[in-house]
Amino acid sequence: MSSKGSSPGSSSYTPYTITGSGINSQGNSYDTRSQPSGSAYHYSNTDGSYYYANGNGSTYHNSASGNSTYTAPNGNVYKK
């Protein structure tokens, strides 16, 4: 089953298809994704934090306390 969606940290819509999902040994859920720009993945931790790694090389992390970090494809880091 595939679903479509968009990744945070981007102002433009990024389509993706979920290619796999599960729960890792730490009890955190994850899924692997296929995007037009390449392979990607997402995970959600039991503490409420989550992380995205996009096909274009960008990443987005939101901590359990609500702080977020976006790393752009060019390596620039933006924190909130």
DAFENHU-V613818 format. One record per residue. N is the residue number from 1. RES is the residue in three letters. PSI is psi in radians with two decimals (* if undefined). OMEGA is omega in degrees with one decimal (* if undefined). NEAR is the number of other ideal C-beta (glycine too) atoms within 10 Angstrom. Layout:
# DAFENHU-V613818
n=N res=RES psi=PSI omega=OMEGA near=NEAR
n=N res=RES psi=PSI omega=OMEGA near=NEAR
This chain:
# DAFENHU-V613818
n=1 res=MET psi=2.36 omega=-179.3 near=5
n=2 res=SER psi=2.61 omega=173.9 near=9
n=3 res=SER psi=2.78 omega=-179.2 near=10
n=4 res=LYS psi=2.69 omega=178.5 near=10
n=5 res=GLY psi=-2.89 omega=178.6 near=12
n=6 res=SER psi=2.73 omega=-179.3 near=11
n=7 res=SER psi=2.53 omega=177.4 near=22
n=8 res=PRO psi=2.92 omega=177.9 near=13
n=9 res=GLY psi=0.13 omega=-179.0 near=19
n=10 res=SER psi=2.40 omega=-179.3 near=15
n=11 res=SER psi=-0.24 omega=179.9 near=4
n=12 res=SER psi=2.64 omega=-179.7 near=6
n=13 res=TYR psi=2.25 omega=178.4 near=9
n=14 res=THR psi=1.81 omega=-179.5 near=21
n=15 res=PRO psi=2.62 omega=175.6 near=12
n=16 res=TYR psi=2.80 omega=173.0 near=24
n=17 res=THR psi=2.26 omega=177.2 near=15
n=18 res=ILE psi=2.17 omega=-176.3 near=17
n=19 res=THR psi=-0.22 omega=178.7 near=13
n=20 res=GLY psi=2.78 omega=178.1 near=10
n=21 res=SER psi=2.87 omega=179.2 near=15
n=22 res=GLY psi=-2.90 omega=177.3 near=9
n=23 res=ILE psi=2.25 omega=-177.4 near=12
n=24 res=ASN psi=-3.12 omega=-174.1 near=10
n=25 res=SER psi=-0.32 omega=176.9 near=5
n=26 res=GLN psi=0.01 omega=180.0 near=8
n=27 res=GLY psi=0.19 omega=-180.0 near=8
n=28 res=ASN psi=2.46 omega=179.6 near=16
n=29 res=SER psi=2.62 omega=-179.7 near=14
n=30 res=TYR psi=2.81 omega=168.2 near=16
n=31 res=ASP psi=2.63 omega=175.1 near=16
n=32 res=THR psi=2.58 omega=-172.1 near=17
n=33 res=ARG psi=2.67 omega=172.8 near=25
n=34 res=SER psi=2.14 omega=177.9 near=16
n=35 res=GLN psi=2.79 omega=176.2 near=15
n=36 res=PRO psi=-0.51 omega=-178.8 near=10
n=37 res=SER psi=-0.05 omega=178.2 near=14
n=38 res=GLY psi=-2.97 omega=-179.7 near=11
n=39 res=SER psi=2.58 omega=-178.8 near=13
n=40 res=ALA psi=2.93 omega=173.9 near=24
n=41 res=TYR psi=2.88 omega=180.0 near=17
n=42 res=HIS psi=2.49 omega=170.3 near=21
n=43 res=TYR psi=2.63 omega=177.0 near=18
n=44 res=SER psi=2.24 omega=-178.9 near=15
n=45 res=ASN psi=2.74 omega=179.8 near=17
n=46 res=THR psi=-0.35 omega=178.8 near=11
n=47 res=ASP psi=0.01 omega=178.1 near=10
n=48 res=GLY psi=-0.13 omega=177.8 near=11
n=49 res=SER psi=2.79 omega=177.7 near=17
n=50 res=TYR psi=2.86 omega=-173.2 near=19
n=51 res=TYR psi=2.40 omega=174.2 near=17
n=52 res=TYR psi=2.39 omega=169.4 near=21
n=53 res=ALA psi=2.06 omega=-174.3 near=19
n=54 res=ASN psi=2.77 omega=-178.6 near=24
n=55 res=GLY psi=-0.42 omega=-179.5 near=18
n=56 res=ASN psi=0.05 omega=178.9 near=15
n=57 res=GLY psi=-0.13 omega=179.0 near=14
n=58 res=SER psi=2.70 omega=176.5 near=21
n=59 res=THR psi=2.73 omega=177.1 near=17
n=60 res=TYR psi=2.21 omega=179.0 near=19
n=61 res=HIS psi=2.29 omega=174.8 near=16
n=62 res=ASN psi=2.11 omega=-177.5 near=20
n=63 res=SER psi=2.92 omega=178.9 near=14
n=64 res=ALA psi=-0.44 omega=-179.6 near=11
n=65 res=SER psi=0.00 omega=176.2 near=8
n=66 res=GLY psi=-0.07 omega=176.3 near=9
n=67 res=ASN psi=2.49 omega=-179.5 near=11
n=68 res=SER psi=2.62 omega=177.7 near=15
n=69 res=THR psi=2.20 omega=175.3 near=15
n=70 res=TYR psi=2.23 omega=175.1 near=18
n=71 res=THR psi=2.07 omega=-177.9 near=18
n=72 res=ALA psi=2.83 omega=178.7 near=14
n=73 res=PRO psi=-0.50 omega=-179.3 near=12
n=74 res=ASN psi=0.03 omega=177.8 near=7
n=75 res=GLY psi=-0.16 omega=177.4 near=8
n=76 res=ASN psi=2.41 omega=-177.2 near=9
n=77 res=VAL psi=2.33 omega=179.9 near=9
n=78 res=TYR psi=2.23 omega=-178.4 near=11
n=79 res=LYS psi=2.59 omega=174.0 near=9
n=80 res=LYS psi=* omega=* near=8
